[in-house]
């Protein structure tokens, strides 16, 4: 039984809108660092935690954040009836190459994070213009065509890494005794999830179940989960 008082959960302003406007004239290069200003302190703290870890160099290389890839906090449109709750976007050299060389790729991703991308599905990675990217191949393989216009994907964390062990390890350290800097993108994403719960939409956790349960009040007992 879902017991959270939804009247206390208000939709926050999408912080990516102002950020995308600031990125309007950024010249694409492999040296770009795409970070939402309201996430910067949080991202820096996580990156620092991973780099100073006692784990091996390979572990650090696999878990460091790849900020040269455009962030993917969500895909699709919030009006969709089915919400997928994921982990964080992965990394491949292919995706970076596609971002750098494929016409329209960056525009699709920018429009996706401000909920303005619109084709027959509203889900950027089903756009045939970027079909050669590894991310597009993954989504096309795993999602049937008949539901592609019905899903909205929210990542637990918007930034890319090859592996998610470092991400999980960092979030395991966060509690009331060890608070971390604000992560504005997560706060906005959470408000969308609470709205979806208020509207009794279907939520499907695809990754990070333990972490979603910790982060979203009442999710574990939500009837449409």
C-alpha positions in Angstrom: 0.0 0.0 0.0 1.4 3.4 -1.1 1.4 5.7 1.9 3.5 8.8 1.1 1.6 12.1 1.2 1.9 13.2 -2.4 0.7 16.7 -1.6 4.1 17.3 -0.1 5.9 16.3 -3.3 5.9 19.1 -5.8 7.3 19.1 -9.4 10.6 21.0 -9.5 11.7 23.2 -12.3 13.7 21.4 -15.0 17.3 22.6 -14.4 18.4 21.3 -17.8 16.5 24.0 -19.7 18.7 26.8 -18.5 21.8 24.6 -19.0 21.0 23.7 -22.6 20.5 27.4 -23.4 24.1 28.0 -22.0 25.4 25.2 -24.1 24.0 26.6 -27.3 27.3 27.9 -28.7 29.6 25.2 -27.3 31.9 23.7 -29.9 31.9 19.9 -29.9 35.2 18.3 -28.9 36.5 15.3 -27.0 37.5 17.8 -24.3 34.0 19.0 -23.5 32.7 18.3 -20.0 28.9 18.3 -20.1 27.9 18.9 -16.4 24.7 20.6 -15.1 25.9 23.5 -13.0 23.7 22.3 -10.1 25.4 18.9 -10.2 29.0 20.1 -10.4 29.9 19.8 -6.7 28.2 16.4 -6.4 29.9 15.1 -9.6 33.3 16.5 -8.4 32.9 14.8 -5.1 32.0 11.4 -6.7 34.9 11.6 -9.2 37.3 12.5 -6.4 36.0 9.6 -4.3 36.6 7.2 -7.2 40.1 8.5 -8.0 41.2 8.2 -4.4 39.8 4.8 -3.9 42.1 2.0 -2.9 40.8 -0.1 -5.7 43.0 -1.1 -8.7 43.8 1.2 -11.7 41.5 -0.9 -13.9 38.7 -0.5 -11.4 39.1 3.2 -11.4 39.3 3.4 -15.2 36.1 1.4 -15.5 34.2 3.4 -12.9 35.3 7.0 -13.6 32.7 9.3 -15.0 33.0 10.1 -18.7 31.8 13.7 -18.8 32.8 14.1 -22.4 29.6 12.1 -23.3 26.4 14.1 -23.1 24.4 13.3 -20.0 21.3 11.2 -20.3 19.1 11.9 -17.2 16.0 10.7 -19.0 14.7 9.6 -22.5 11.2 9.9 -23.8 8.5 12.2 -22.5 7.2 12.4 -18.9 3.6 12.1 -20.2 4.3 8.4 -21.1 2.3 5.9 -19.1 5.2 3.6 -18.3 8.3 4.8 -16.4 11.6 2.8 -16.5 14.0 3.5 -13.6 17.5 2.6 -14.5 21.1 3.0 -13.3 23.4 5.3 -15.2 24.2 5.5 -18.9 27.2 3.4 -20.0 30.2 4.3 -22.1 31.7 3.2 -25.3 34.2 4.8 -27.7 31.6 4.3 -30.4 29.1 6.5 -28.7 31.6 9.3 -28.3 32.5 9.0 -32.0 28.8 9.1 -33.0 28.3 12.1 -30.8 31.2 13.9 -32.4 30.4 13.0 -36.0 26.7 12.1 -36.5 24.6 15.0 -37.6 21.6 15.6 -35.3 22.9 13.4 -32.4 23.6 16.2 -30.0 20.4 18.0 -30.9 18.4 14.9 -30.2 20.0 14.5 -26.7 19.6 18.2 -25.9 15.9 18.1 -26.9 15.4 14.9 -24.9 16.5 16.4 -21.6 14.2 19.4 -21.9 11.3 17.2 -23.1 11.1 18.8 -26.5 12.3 15.9 -28.7 9.3 14.6 -30.6 9.0 12.0 -33.4 6.7 9.0 -33.5 8.1 7.9 -30.1 9.6 10.9 -28.3 12.5 8.5 -27.4 15.7 9.7 -28.9 17.5 6.4 -29.4 14.8 5.1 -31.7 15.6 7.9 -34.1 17.1 6.3 -37.3 19.7 9.1 -37.6 21.7 7.8 -34.7 21.0 4.1 -35.2 24.7 3.2 -35.4 25.5 4.3 -31.8 25.9 1.5 -29.2 23.2 3.1 -27.0 20.7 3.1 -29.9 21.5 -0.5 -30.7 20.9 -1.5 -27.1 17.5 0.2 -26.8 16.4 -1.1 -30.2 17.3 -4.6 -29.2 15.6 -4.5 -25.8 12.4 -2.6 -26.4 9.6 -3.9 -28.6 8.3 -1.5 -31.2 4.7 -1.6 -29.9 5.6 0.1 -26.6 8.3 2.5 -27.8 5.8 5.4 -27.7 4.7 4.5 -24.1 8.0 4.6 -22.1 9.9 7.2 -20.3 13.3 6.3 -18.9 14.9 7.9 -15.9 18.4 7.1 -14.9 19.4 7.0 -11.2 22.4 9.1 -12.2 22.7 11.1 -15.5 26.4 10.7 -16.2 28.2 7.9 -18.1 30.6 5.3 -16.8 31.8 1.9 -18.1 30.8 0.2 -14.9 28.5 1.2 -12.0 30.4 -0.3 -9.1 32.0 3.1 -8.2 28.6 4.8 -8.5 27.0 2.4 -6.1 30.0 2.5 -3.7 29.7 6.3 -3.5 25.9 6.3 -2.9 26.4 3.7 -0.2 28.4 6.3 1.8 25.6 8.9 1.7 23.4 9.1 4.8 22.2 11.7 7.3 25.6 11.6 9.0 27.5 12.0 5.7 25.5 14.3 3.5 26.7 15.2 0.1 26.4 18.3 -2.2 23.1 18.8 -3.9 22.5 17.0 -7.2 19.9 19.2 -8.9 19.2 16.7 -11.8 18.3 14.0 -9.3 16.0 16.3 -7.4 14.1 17.1 -10.6 13.9 13.4 -11.7 12.6 12.5 -8.3 9.8 15.0 -8.6 8.7 13.5 -11.9 8.6 10.0 -10.2 6.5 11.3 -7.4 4.1 12.8 -9.9 3.9 9.5 -11.8 3.1 7.7 -8.6 0.4 10.2 -7.8 -1.1 9.5 -11.2 -0.7 5.8 -10.6 1.5 5.1 -13.6 3.4 1.9 -14.1 6.9 2.0 -12.8 9.5 -0.7 -13.7 12.9 -0.8 -12.0 15.4 -2.1 -14.5 18.5 -1.5 -12.4 19.6 -0.2 -8.9 16.5 -1.5 -7.1 18.1 -1.1 -3.6 19.1 2.5 -4.4 15.7 3.5 -5.8 14.0 2.1 -2.7 16.3 4.2 -0.5 15.8 7.3 -2.6 12.1 7.4 -3.4 9.8 7.3 -0.4 7.0 4.7 -0.6 8.3 3.1 -3.9 8.8 -0.3 -2.3 5.1 -0.4 -1.4 3.8 1.3 -4.5 1.0 -0.8 -6.0 1.9 -0.1 -9.7 5.5 -1.1 -9.3 
